[in-house]
Amino acid sequence: MSDLAIARRDFPDDHLTESLNSLAARAHLRLYRAPAGSWKRLGRFFWTDFARRFRAARGYIGVSALLLFGPALLGYLAALLDPTLRDALVPEDLRRIMESGRTWTDIEPALRGGMATVIFTNNIQVAFIGFAGGVLFGLGTVYVLVNNGLMLGSLLGAAQFYGVAPLLWAFISPHGYLELTCIVIAGAAGLMLADALLRPGLLLRREALARAARRAVELVLGAAPVLVVAGLIEGFISPSDIAVPIKLIIGPVAGAILYALLLTVGRERRPRDTAPIKPTSIRGREVAAAAGTRAGSN
């Protein structure tokens, strides 16, 4: 750029000036353009960065889980123990199916591919609504979590009452651990937005929301592939003829693998041979040295 300025001043019509101008323009684009995306960066986000975002949001994750599983427990007990609440919480057509000793989860093999697409699309929609509900000061997020938890718990309680709980658990288990985890993550992202609006601190609410939205969106995007996997399992494995004990095992194993990755991937390790420095000991030596110097001077 410096040479170009000199050339423009002293040799404005020279061919070299045009070449320098072209070179400076190309260099400017290379230096100041945004870094190009790459598959490597995308893979690093899903493999490492998402796990770190998950651990950093553990407080929101805990509150979101409480809002989902707390009502689920209440719904389970209500549908199991109280006929009036069971009739109010569980639709009549589902109660009739369970009274006959069956469930509504049987999907014909020819329809499972299409149902898998419908299921994981619906799961992503529920997760997105739970996330976006945070902009309503968290009211939408709380509603989605409580409503889904209450619905799940009441269905399981009614299934236990009618004696078809093993069949329903066998359907839910393969995909449920992944699916419910993603709903909790989406709820946590929504609670982040709500927290920024309710407690912006020294920032304007608009600025606080923008900062929280970046972290929240990363959580939701990181959970999306897990929701797709859960939908595929729900469409193909959950309604299949696999033995019930195997179905009951698939879910916990899938959940354990997911949480092992979320809780361990991306953690920084300290070198074993590096001993931590104790600031107190250094400060003590400095004080002792200063006292010795004063004594010598005296």
C-alpha positions as CSV (number, residue, x, y, z in Angstrom):
1,M,0.0,0.0,0.0
2,S,2.9,2.3,0.7
3,D,4.5,1.5,-2.6
4,L,1.1,2.1,-4.3
5,A,0.8,5.5,-2.8
6,I,4.3,6.5,-4.0
7,A,3.6,5.1,-7.5
8,R,0.3,7.0,-7.7
9,R,2.0,10.2,-6.8
10,D,5.1,9.9,-9.0
11,F,4.0,7.5,-11.9
12,P,0.2,7.8,-12.1
13,D,0.0,6.6,-15.7
14,D,2.6,3.8,-15.5
15,H,1.7,0.2,-16.0
16,L,3.4,-0.7,-12.7
17,T,0.9,1.5,-10.8
18,E,-2.0,-0.5,-12.2
19,S,-0.3,-3.8,-11.2
20,L,0.3,-2.5,-7.7
21,N,-3.3,-1.4,-7.4
22,S,-4.5,-4.9,-8.5
23,L,-2.1,-6.6,-6.0
24,A,-3.2,-4.3,-3.2
25,A,-6.9,-5.0,-3.9
26,R,-6.3,-8.8,-3.8
27,A,-4.2,-8.6,-0.6
28,H,-7.0,-6.5,1.1
29,L,-9.6,-9.2,0.3
30,R,-7.4,-11.9,1.7
31,L,-6.5,-10.0,4.9
32,Y,-9.9,-8.6,5.8
33,R,-12.5,-11.1,4.5
34,A,-14.3,-13.3,7.0
35,P,-12.6,-16.8,7.5
36,A,-14.2,-19.3,5.1
37,G,-16.2,-22.1,6.6
38,S,-14.8,-25.6,6.5
39,W,-15.9,-29.1,7.3
40,K,-13.2,-29.3,9.8
41,R,-14.5,-26.3,11.7
42,L,-18.0,-27.7,11.6
43,G,-16.9,-31.0,12.8
44,R,-14.9,-29.4,15.7
45,F,-18.1,-27.5,16.7
46,F,-20.2,-30.6,17.0
47,W,-17.5,-32.8,18.5
48,T,-15.8,-30.4,20.9
49,D,-17.4,-26.9,21.2
50,F,-21.0,-28.2,21.7
51,A,-19.9,-30.3,24.7
52,R,-18.2,-27.3,26.2
53,R,-21.3,-25.2,25.7
54,F,-23.4,-27.9,27.4
55,R,-21.1,-28.0,30.5
56,A,-21.0,-24.2,30.7
57,A,-24.9,-24.1,30.7
58,R,-25.2,-26.7,33.5
59,G,-27.3,-24.3,35.7
60,Y,-29.8,-23.7,32.9
61,I,-29.8,-27.4,32.1
62,G,-30.6,-28.3,35.7
63,V,-33.6,-25.9,35.9
64,S,-34.9,-27.1,32.5
65,A,-34.7,-30.7,33.6
66,L,-36.6,-29.9,36.8
67,L,-39.3,-28.1,34.8
68,L,-39.7,-31.2,32.5
69,F,-39.3,-34.1,34.9
70,G,-41.0,-32.6,37.9
71,P,-44.4,-32.3,36.2
72,A,-43.7,-35.7,34.6
73,L,-43.5,-37.3,38.1
74,L,-46.7,-35.5,39.2
75,G,-48.5,-36.5,36.1
76,Y,-47.5,-40.1,36.6
77,L,-48.7,-40.3,40.1
78,A,-52.0,-38.5,39.3
79,A,-52.8,-40.8,36.3
80,L,-51.9,-43.9,38.3
81,L,-53.7,-43.1,41.6
82,D,-56.7,-40.8,40.8
83,P,-59.4,-41.8,38.2
84,T,-60.6,-38.2,37.9
85,L,-57.2,-36.9,37.1
86,R,-56.5,-39.8,34.8
87,D,-59.6,-39.0,32.8
88,A,-58.6,-35.3,32.6
89,L,-55.0,-35.9,31.6
90,V,-55.2,-38.8,29.2
91,P,-57.3,-38.6,26.1
92,E,-60.3,-41.0,25.9
93,D,-59.2,-42.8,22.7
94,L,-55.8,-43.6,24.3
95,R,-57.4,-44.9,27.4
96,R,-59.6,-47.2,25.4
97,I,-56.6,-48.6,23.5
98,M,-54.8,-49.2,26.8
99,E,-57.9,-50.8,28.4
100,S,-57.8,-53.4,25.6
101,G,-54.2,-54.3,26.5
102,R,-52.6,-52.6,23.5
103,T,-50.7,-49.4,22.8
104,W,-50.9,-47.0,19.9
105,T,-47.2,-47.3,19.1
106,D,-47.3,-50.0,16.5
107,I,-46.2,-48.7,13.1
108,E,-46.4,-50.8,9.9
109,P,-42.9,-51.6,8.4
110,A,-43.9,-49.9,5.1
111,L,-44.7,-46.6,6.9
112,R,-41.7,-46.5,9.2
113,G,-39.4,-44.5,6.9
114,G,-42.0,-41.7,6.4
115,M,-42.9,-41.7,10.1
116,A,-39.2,-41.3,11.0
117,T,-39.1,-38.1,9.0
118,V,-42.3,-36.8,10.5
119,I,-41.2,-37.7,14.0
120,F,-37.7,-36.1,14.0
121,T,-39.2,-33.0,12.2
122,N,-41.8,-32.7,15.0
123,N,-39.1,-33.2,17.6
124,I,-37.0,-30.4,16.1
125,Q,-40.1,-28.2,16.0
126,V,-40.9,-28.8,19.7
127,A,-37.2,-28.1,20.6
128,F,-37.3,-24.9,18.6
129,I,-40.6,-23.7,20.2
130,G,-39.1,-24.4,23.6
131,F,-36.0,-22.3,22.7
132,A,-37.9,-19.5,21.0
133,G,-40.3,-19.2,24.0
134,G,-37.5,-17.7,25.9
135,V,-38.1,-14.3,24.2
136,L,-41.4,-14.2,26.0
137,F,-39.5,-13.8,29.3
138,G,-39.4,-17.5,29.6
139,L,-43.1,-18.1,29.7
140,G,-43.2,-20.0,26.4
141,T,-40.2,-22.2,27.4
142,V,-41.8,-23.0,30.8
143,Y,-45.1,-23.9,29.1
144,V,-43.4,-26.3,26.6
145,L,-41.4,-28.0,29.3
146,V,-44.2,-28.4,31.8
147,N,-46.8,-29.4,29.2
148,N,-44.5,-32.1,27.6
149,G,-43.5,-33.4,31.0
150,L,-47.1,-33.6,32.3
151,M,-48.2,-35.4,29.1
152,L,-45.4,-37.9,29.2
153,G,-45.9,-38.7,32.9
154,S,-49.6,-39.0,32.7
155,L,-49.4,-41.5,29.7
156,L,-46.9,-43.6,31.6
157,G,-49.0,-43.5,34.8
158,A,-52.1,-44.6,32.8
159,A,-50.1,-47.3,31.1
160,Q,-49.0,-48.6,34.5
161,F,-52.6,-48.6,35.7
162,Y,-53.9,-50.5,32.7
163,G,-51.0,-53.0,32.7
164,V,-49.4,-52.1,29.4
165,A,-46.5,-50.1,30.9
166,P,-43.8,-52.6,29.6
167,L,-45.0,-52.2,26.1
168,L,-44.9,-48.4,26.3
169,W,-41.6,-48.3,28.1
170,A,-40.2,-50.6,25.4
171,F,-41.3,-48.1,22.7
172,I,-40.0,-45.0,24.6
173,S,-36.7,-46.4,25.9
174,P,-34.7,-46.7,22.6
175,H,-35.1,-43.0,21.7
176,G,-36.4,-41.4,24.8
177,Y,-33.1,-40.7,26.6
178,L,-31.7,-38.8,23.5
179,E,-35.0,-37.1,22.8
180,L,-35.7,-35.9,26.3
181,T,-32.1,-34.7,26.7
182,C,-32.4,-32.5,23.6
183,I,-35.7,-31.1,24.8
184,V,-34.0,-30.2,28.1
185,I,-31.1,-28.6,26.2
186,A,-33.6,-26.5,24.1
187,G,-35.4,-25.5,27.2
188,A,-32.0,-24.4,28.8
189,A,-31.4,-22.3,25.7
190,G,-34.8,-20.6,26.1
191,L,-34.0,-20.0,29.8
192,M,-30.8,-18.3,28.8
193,L,-32.8,-15.8,26.7
194,A,-35.3,-15.3,29.5
195,D,-32.5,-14.7,32.0
196,A,-30.9,-12.1,29.8
197,L,-34.2,-10.2,29.5
198,L,-35.0,-10.5,33.2
199,R,-31.5,-9.8,34.5
200,P,-29.7,-7.7,31.9
201,G,-27.3,-6.2,34.4
202,L,-25.5,-3.1,33.2
203,L,-26.4,-3.8,29.6
204,L,-29.5,-2.8,27.7
205,R,-32.0,-5.6,27.3
206,R,-31.4,-5.7,23.6
207,E,-27.6,-6.1,24.1
208,A,-28.0,-8.7,26.8
209,L,-30.4,-10.7,24.6
210,A,-28.1,-10.6,21.7
211,R,-25.2,-11.9,23.7
212,A,-27.3,-14.7,25.2
213,A,-28.7,-15.6,21.9
214,R,-25.4,-16.5,20.4
215,R,-24.7,-19.0,23.2
216,A,-28.3,-20.3,23.1
217,V,-28.3,-20.8,19.3
218,E,-25.1,-22.9,19.6
219,L,-26.8,-25.1,22.1
220,V,-29.8,-25.7,19.9
221,L,-27.8,-26.3,16.8
222,G,-25.6,-28.8,18.6
223,A,-28.6,-30.7,19.8
224,A,-30.3,-30.9,16.3
225,P,-28.3,-33.9,15.0
226,V,-29.0,-35.8,18.2
227,L,-32.7,-35.1,17.7
228,V,-32.4,-36.5,14.1
229,V,-30.8,-39.7,15.5
230,A,-33.6,-40.0,18.1
231,G,-36.2,-39.6,15.4
232,L,-34.6,-42.3,13.3
233,I,-34.5,-44.6,16.2
234,E,-38.1,-43.8,17.1
235,G,-39.2,-44.5,13.5
236,F,-37.3,-47.7,12.9
237,I,-36.2,-49.4,16.1
238,S,-38.8,-48.4,18.7
239,P,-41.8,-49.9,16.8
240,S,-39.8,-52.9,15.5
241,D,-40.2,-56.5,16.6
242,I,-37.0,-56.5,18.6
243,A,-37.4,-58.2,22.0
244,V,-38.5,-55.9,24.8
245,P,-35.4,-56.5,27.0
246,I,-33.2,-55.4,24.2
247,K,-35.2,-52.3,23.6
248,L,-35.1,-51.4,27.3
249,I,-31.2,-51.7,27.1
250,I,-30.7,-49.7,23.9
251,G,-32.0,-46.5,25.4
252,P,-29.7,-46.4,28.5
253,V,-26.7,-47.3,26.5
254,A,-27.4,-44.6,23.9
255,G,-27.9,-42.1,26.8
256,A,-24.8,-43.2,28.5
257,I,-22.7,-42.7,25.4
258,L,-24.2,-39.3,24.8
259,Y,-23.5,-38.1,28.3
260,A,-20.0,-39.6,28.4
261,L,-19.2,-37.4,25.3
262,L,-20.9,-34.3,26.6
263,L,-19.2,-34.5,30.0
264,T,-15.7,-35.4,28.9
265,V,-15.0,-34.2,25.3
266,G,-13.1,-31.0,25.1
267,R,-11.8,-30.8,28.7
268,E,-8.3,-29.3,29.0
269,R,-5.8,-31.5,30.8
270,R,-3.0,-30.2,33.1
271,P,0.5,-31.5,32.5
272,R,1.3,-34.0,35.3
273,D,4.9,-32.9,35.8
274,T,4.0,-29.2,36.3
275,A,3.5,-28.4,40.0
276,P,1.3,-25.4,40.8
277,I,3.1,-22.4,42.1
278,K,2.0,-21.2,45.5
279,P,1.6,-17.4,45.5
280,T,1.8,-17.3,49.3
281,S,5.3,-18.9,49.3
282,I,6.6,-16.5,46.7
283,R,5.1,-13.5,48.6
284,G,6.8,-14.8,51.8
285,R,10.2,-15.0,50.1
286,E,9.8,-11.5,48.7
287,V,8.9,-10.2,52.2
288,A,11.9,-12.0,53.8
289,A,14.2,-10.7,51.1
290,A,13.0,-7.2,51.6
291,A,13.5,-7.5,55.4
292,G,17.0,-8.8,54.9
293,T,17.9,-6.0,52.6
294,R,16.6,-3.4,55.1
295,A,18.6,-5.1,57.9
296,G,21.8,-5.1,55.8
297,S,21.4,-1.4,55.0
298,N,20.9,-0.6,58.7
